[in-house]
């Protein structure tokens, strides 16, 4: 049980706080249609559980490329 709490705490790190605030502002201002795709790298703020949950609540699909592929966003 303690290990489970440790993992959960790791996903609630402050790295996602700023990104969550910006995401909430964007959702409020733009009111995206369900099915919008949010593509990002594998940064801690984008892999945080809270960030993924917020995307899901808003009907936004999260997308990440392969690790180490610096050119994947420039196709």
GIPE-V429306 format. One record per helix or strand. SS is the DSSP state (H for helix, E for strand). FROM is the first residue (numbers start at 1). TO is the last residue. If there is no record, write none. Layout:
# GIPE-V429306
SS:FROM:TO ; SS:FROM:TO
This chain:
# GIPE-V429306
H:2:11 ; H:15:30 ; E:37:40 ; H:44:47 ; H:49:57 ; E:61:64 ; H:72:74
